Amino acid sequence: MAALREEGQPQVYVEIATESPLQEMQMMEQIVSEGNLLKAYKQVLRNGGSPGIDGMTVKELGPYLRETLLAGTYEPQPVKRVNRPKPGGGVKKLGVPTAVDRLIQQAVLQILQPERDKAFSKSSLGFRPGPSAHQALKWTQKHLRSGYGYTVDMDLEKFFDRVNHDKLLSEVSKWVKDQCLLTLIRSFLKAGVLDDDALHETVEGTPQGGPLSPLLSNLLLDELERELEKRGHRFARYADDCNIYVRSLRAGQRVMESITRYLSCKLKLKVNKACSIPMPSQRYFKLFGRQDFRICPSHGRSRFMSKPQRLRQSLWEERWRLKWKAYRTIWNSEMQ
């Protein structure tokens, strides 16, 4: 705000627009600054991880990185496909970047995330510094206690494998104006996947395993959250699992159909057919694809229970049922 005044005239305040650091054309300079790269190197070193397709370890990064960045010859390498078994069955496909790529991605993340994170929805609770799965469960409890007893449990099918590159880059370009950085992000997405010594081109998806992938996924799903807020829905999202809370089964079915159509047409994403709308009478149901959640409608309370806790609770209830049955049998025999 600046004050302007001509002689004999009242003082007039004129607001001078200042651009956000993200709007300036100096983002790559911030990313490759000595302090940011050193911080990224320490973080990647702390995270550890196996080498990518080039076989280079994190400790070998220093001399190579300095030479490559100064020469301007940096180009991302294909990620290495690693299959990890899921607890509930199936396989999670990870894409392990090389040590150099992990460091550069970490450096990019440290510049982009602090600015962009402030604009994310309060209901976005995954892949962010601060929010956690426990906060997502507390968010759920709050809505259930408010009378929103039906939960539309939506799981995006193979989300990381099906992210549309054009749509994602379109969202990124709305707040990143540095063309050099946009080109770098595109090169990460198009780097390819090395699976069993066979190189595959990546036409969609963002490899799950690099430091930058969580932020990119949040950028794409931020549009979904804005749409839910625009419609006035109560919801919570953790990673690629989104729960929407409604008051009736009919409303839940209507919301599920509408949001599934929105995701398919607008974001080019597919919803898992196994998504459900748990009833208030159900004692246990899954939240965010991870744990079991218990509702106690008679007490107006709801409580999170892990699977071992649920089994212990069931055994305890079964023991008391058998004890009560024995007492009732003795009582009836004595009364006859």
C-alpha positions as MATLAB code, in Angstrom:
seq = 'MAALREEGQPQVYVEIATESPLQEMQMMEQIVSEGNLLKAYKQVLRNGGSPGIDGMTVKELGPYLRETLLAGTYEPQPVKRVNRPKPGGGVKKLGVPTAVDRLIQQAVLQILQPERDKAFSKSSLGFRPGPSAHQALKWTQKHLRSGYGYTVDMDLEKFFDRVNHDKLLSEVSKWVKDQCLLTLIRSFLKAGVLDDDALHETVEGTPQGGPLSPLLSNLLLDELERELEKRGHRFARYADDCNIYVRSLRAGQRVMESITRYLSCKLKLKVNKACSIPMPSQRYFKLFGRQDFRICPSHGRSRFMSKPQRLRQSLWEERWRLKWKAYRTIWNSEMQ';
ca = [
       0.000    0.000    0.000;
       1.544    3.316   -1.020;
       0.413    6.846   -0.177;
       0.133    9.439   -2.992;
      -0.736   13.075   -2.477;
      -0.568   16.145   -4.663;
      -0.267   19.581   -3.175;
      -3.610   20.824   -1.941;
      -5.258   17.425   -2.457;
      -6.272   14.763    0.123;
      -3.949   11.776    0.611;
      -4.855    8.810   -1.597;
      -3.757    5.250   -0.936;
      -2.971    3.051   -3.905;
      -2.505   -0.690   -3.518;
       0.562   -1.948   -5.327;
       0.244   -5.575   -6.438;
       3.148   -7.771   -5.433;
       3.659  -11.126   -6.994;
       4.026  -14.256   -4.930;
       7.455  -15.928   -5.075;
       5.740  -18.682   -7.047;
       4.833  -16.184   -9.755;
       8.395  -15.007  -10.274;
      10.688  -16.524  -12.867;
      13.360  -17.480  -10.310;
      12.109  -20.767   -8.908;
      14.856  -22.863  -10.474;
      17.437  -20.541   -8.910;
      15.872  -21.182   -5.497;
      15.802  -24.929   -6.138;
      19.485  -25.178   -7.074;
      20.652  -22.807   -4.349;
      23.374  -24.229   -2.109;
      21.251  -24.132    1.047;
      18.244  -25.863   -0.532;
      20.326  -28.594   -2.178;
      22.213  -29.246    1.055;
      18.935  -29.549    2.944;
      17.562  -31.883    0.249;
      20.745  -33.979    0.320;
      20.480  -34.428    4.101;
      16.821  -35.423    3.809;
      17.478  -37.975    1.055;
      20.440  -39.330    3.005;
      18.235  -39.647    6.088;
      15.515  -41.465    4.121;
      18.032  -43.941    2.675;
      16.499  -46.270    0.099;
      17.901  -48.618   -2.506;
      19.729  -47.442   -5.664;
      17.805  -46.921   -8.887;
      18.698  -48.285  -12.316;
      22.079  -46.501  -12.370;
      23.246  -48.305   -9.220;
      24.380  -45.036   -7.601;
      23.995  -44.737   -3.828;
      23.098  -41.528   -2.007;
      26.642  -41.144   -0.666;
      28.025  -40.944   -4.213;
      25.818  -38.000   -5.119;
      28.001  -35.057   -4.108;
      30.696  -34.924   -6.816;
      28.374  -36.177   -9.572;
      25.593  -33.700   -8.787;
      27.851  -30.665   -8.725;
      29.358  -31.523  -12.113;
      25.993  -32.318  -13.741;
      24.106  -29.270  -12.484;
      26.891  -26.863  -13.376;
      27.043  -28.325  -16.879;
      23.256  -28.092  -17.287;
      23.024  -31.670  -18.483;
      20.626  -33.022  -15.841;
      17.944  -35.330  -17.222;
      15.796  -37.689  -15.088;
      16.389  -41.422  -15.458;
      13.597  -44.029  -15.703;
      12.339  -45.287  -12.343;
      12.907  -48.872  -11.271;
       9.738  -50.943  -10.809;
       9.508  -52.561   -7.375;
       6.480  -54.672   -6.439;
       5.458  -54.754   -2.780;
       2.718  -57.105   -1.494;
      -0.311  -55.408    0.060;
      -1.571  -56.582    3.480;
      -5.038  -57.258    2.058;
      -3.759  -59.018   -1.048;
      -2.519  -57.801   -4.383;
       0.648  -55.888   -5.234;
       1.589  -52.228   -4.848;
       3.705  -51.023   -7.769;
       6.403  -48.598   -6.662;
       8.677  -46.567   -8.912;
      12.099  -46.073   -7.310;
      13.967  -43.062   -8.786;
      17.745  -42.909   -8.879;
      19.538  -41.245   -5.984;
      20.177  -38.133   -8.118;
      16.524  -37.880   -9.121;
      15.402  -38.289   -5.504;
      17.674  -35.449   -4.459;
      16.455  -33.099   -7.209;
      12.827  -33.990   -6.483;
      13.399  -33.308   -2.782;
      14.929  -29.927   -3.636;
      11.905  -29.057   -5.806;
       9.521  -30.218   -3.069;
      11.155  -27.985   -0.449;
      10.471  -24.899   -2.576;
       6.968  -25.746   -3.806;
       5.325  -27.344   -0.775;
       5.578  -24.503    1.809;
       3.771  -22.086   -0.512;
       1.176  -24.461   -1.962;
       0.380  -26.327    1.262;
      -1.300  -23.252    2.748;
      -3.929  -23.291    0.002;
      -5.011  -26.914    0.463;
      -8.351  -27.721    2.062;
      -8.522  -28.359    5.819;
     -10.121  -31.704    4.935;
      -7.015  -32.793    3.010;
      -5.164  -34.888    5.588;
      -2.721  -37.066    3.671;
       0.690  -36.515    2.065;
       1.173  -33.257    3.945;
       3.489  -32.130    6.767;
       1.393  -32.035    9.924;
      -1.943  -33.766    9.193;
      -2.062  -37.498    9.941;
      -4.319  -40.549    9.780;
      -5.344  -39.947   13.402;
      -6.563  -36.463   12.499;
      -8.542  -37.959    9.636;
     -10.264  -40.306   12.106;
     -11.020  -37.411   14.481;
     -12.468  -35.481   11.531;
     -14.684  -38.475   10.826;
     -15.833  -38.699   14.443;
     -16.819  -35.041   14.373;
     -19.098  -35.517   11.359;
     -20.621  -38.767   12.664;
     -21.489  -37.123   15.968;
     -23.133  -34.277   14.051;
     -25.671  -36.695   12.601;
     -23.950  -37.514    9.301;
     -24.117  -41.250    9.934;
     -23.705  -42.469    6.353;
     -20.203  -42.492    4.884;
     -19.568  -42.602    1.150;
     -16.240  -44.438    1.140;
     -14.608  -43.674   -2.212;
     -11.337  -45.285   -3.256;
      -9.625  -44.162   -6.458;
      -8.642  -47.250   -8.430;
      -4.887  -47.389   -9.196;
      -4.687  -43.646   -8.669;
      -0.907  -43.232   -9.007;
      -0.905  -45.306  -12.195;
      -3.725  -43.355  -13.868;
      -2.978  -39.704  -13.239;
      -3.523  -37.814  -16.487;
      -0.326  -35.877  -17.281;
      -2.000  -33.071  -19.228;
      -4.563  -32.486  -16.490;
      -1.922  -32.552  -13.762;
       0.422  -30.161  -15.580;
      -2.513  -27.872  -16.254;
      -3.152  -27.642  -12.513;
       0.540  -27.082  -11.760;
       0.847  -24.330  -14.386;
      -1.923  -22.340  -12.656;
       0.490  -21.348   -9.887;
       3.958  -22.190  -11.227;
       5.043  -19.720  -13.922;
       8.650  -20.838  -14.262;
       8.734  -22.641  -17.617;
      12.059  -24.256  -16.790;
      10.532  -25.852  -13.691;
       7.422  -26.962  -15.583;
       9.678  -28.655  -18.134;
      11.545  -30.378  -15.314;
       8.327  -31.690  -13.736;
       7.124  -32.935  -17.127;
      10.428  -34.761  -17.613;
       9.946  -36.526  -14.278;
       6.505  -37.692  -15.375;
       7.742  -38.862  -18.796;
      10.974  -40.513  -17.599;
       9.685  -44.067  -18.126;
       9.731  -47.253  -16.031;
      12.298  -50.040  -16.092;
      10.523  -53.303  -15.280;
      12.476  -56.585  -15.543;
      15.077  -55.000  -17.837;
      12.338  -53.748  -20.171;
      11.876  -49.987  -20.555;
       8.239  -48.846  -20.686;
       7.078  -45.413  -21.759;
       4.938  -43.542  -19.229;
       1.940  -41.877  -20.867;
       0.019  -41.517  -17.588;
       0.583  -41.826  -13.850;
       3.065  -40.431  -11.360;
       5.437  -43.062   -9.921;
       4.705  -43.826   -6.273;
       8.081  -43.775   -4.579;
       9.603  -40.373   -5.381;
       9.549  -37.368   -2.989;
       7.573  -35.225   -5.448;
       4.716  -37.677   -6.171;
       2.674  -36.950   -2.995;
       2.614  -33.207   -3.694;
       1.634  -33.750   -7.338;
      -1.211  -36.057   -6.280;
      -2.490  -33.464   -3.803;
      -2.392  -30.807   -6.521;
      -4.633  -32.883   -8.764;
      -7.061  -33.934   -6.014;
      -7.285  -30.362   -4.719;
      -9.738  -29.723   -7.551;
     -11.961  -32.521   -6.209;
     -11.867  -30.979   -2.735;
     -12.807  -27.567   -4.070;
     -15.757  -29.133   -5.891;
     -16.918  -30.908   -2.705;
     -16.661  -27.666   -0.742;
     -18.545  -25.823   -3.480;
     -21.378  -28.355   -3.153;
     -21.406  -27.974    0.630;
     -20.387  -31.576    1.434;
     -18.686  -32.705    4.615;
     -15.695  -34.873    3.786;
     -12.179  -35.965    4.680;
      -9.483  -37.194    2.315;
      -6.425  -39.196    3.258;
      -4.095  -39.941    0.325;
      -6.267  -41.426   -2.475;
      -9.134  -42.410   -0.149;
     -11.978  -39.920    0.254;
     -14.907  -40.206    2.681;
     -18.000  -38.045    2.197;
     -20.505  -37.838    5.073;
     -24.259  -37.599    4.470;
     -27.445  -38.005    6.526;
     -29.268  -40.690    4.546;
     -28.673  -43.707    2.331;
     -30.465  -42.061   -0.569;
     -28.254  -38.968   -0.302;
     -25.189  -41.219   -0.173;
     -26.157  -43.035   -3.343;
     -26.837  -39.752   -5.131;
     -23.479  -38.283   -4.021;
     -21.605  -41.434   -5.029;
     -23.042  -41.384   -8.548;
     -22.452  -37.654   -8.964;
     -18.849  -37.623   -7.697;
     -17.959  -40.769   -9.652;
     -19.168  -39.052  -12.811;
     -17.236  -35.875  -11.923;
     -13.990  -37.775  -11.337;
     -14.343  -39.674  -14.586;
     -15.187  -36.690  -16.809;
     -13.254  -33.870  -15.163;
     -10.147  -35.473  -13.641;
      -9.968  -38.614  -15.838;
      -9.898  -40.858  -12.743;
     -11.728  -44.109  -12.031;
     -13.454  -44.969   -8.745;
     -13.054  -48.467   -7.352;
     -16.304  -50.428   -7.727;
     -15.831  -51.786   -4.214;
     -16.578  -48.394   -2.639;
     -19.504  -48.521   -0.247;
     -21.968  -46.590    1.911;
     -21.893  -48.161    5.421;
     -25.161  -48.100    7.345;
     -25.407  -46.492   10.807;
     -26.451  -49.898   12.190;
     -23.189  -51.505   11.061;
     -20.870  -51.969   14.005;
     -17.586  -51.984   12.053;
     -16.606  -50.585    8.706;
     -13.442  -49.484    6.920;
     -12.245  -45.912    6.703;
      -9.620  -44.609    4.254;
      -8.950  -48.192    3.181;
      -6.897  -48.964    6.264;
      -8.547  -49.652    9.580;
     -11.827  -50.655   11.183;
     -14.051  -48.012   12.706;
     -16.717  -48.714   15.295;
     -19.928  -46.741   15.798;
     -21.856  -46.947   19.089;
     -25.196  -45.354   18.125;
     -26.843  -46.150   21.450;
     -24.304  -43.976   23.265;
     -24.007  -41.378   20.551;
     -20.299  -42.060   20.304;
     -17.895  -43.409   17.713;
     -14.489  -44.930   18.274;
     -11.610  -46.123   16.142;
     -10.540  -49.729   16.619;
      -7.683  -51.463   14.858;
      -8.245  -55.015   13.656;
      -6.509  -56.647   16.702;
      -8.574  -54.454   19.014;
     -11.748  -55.437   17.181;
     -10.908  -59.134   17.548;
     -10.179  -58.728   21.263;
     -13.449  -56.842   21.699;
     -15.357  -59.593   19.901;
     -13.753  -62.303   22.082;
     -14.579  -60.338   25.230;
     -18.207  -59.948   24.151;
     -18.410  -63.651   23.272;
     -17.088  -64.657   26.712;
     -19.661  -62.501   28.461;
     -22.425  -63.893   26.231;
     -21.485  -67.447   27.199;
     -21.273  -66.496   30.883;
     -24.705  -64.880   30.774;
     -26.122  -67.925   29.029;
     -24.712  -70.175   31.786;
     -26.089  -67.956   34.553;
     -29.503  -67.879   32.898;
     -29.502  -71.686   32.586;
     -28.666  -72.075   36.313;
     -31.297  -69.503   37.268;
     -34.000  -71.211   35.212;
     -33.114  -74.634   36.680;
     -33.327  -73.322   40.257;
     -36.653  -71.590   39.642;
     -38.299  -74.747   38.315;
];
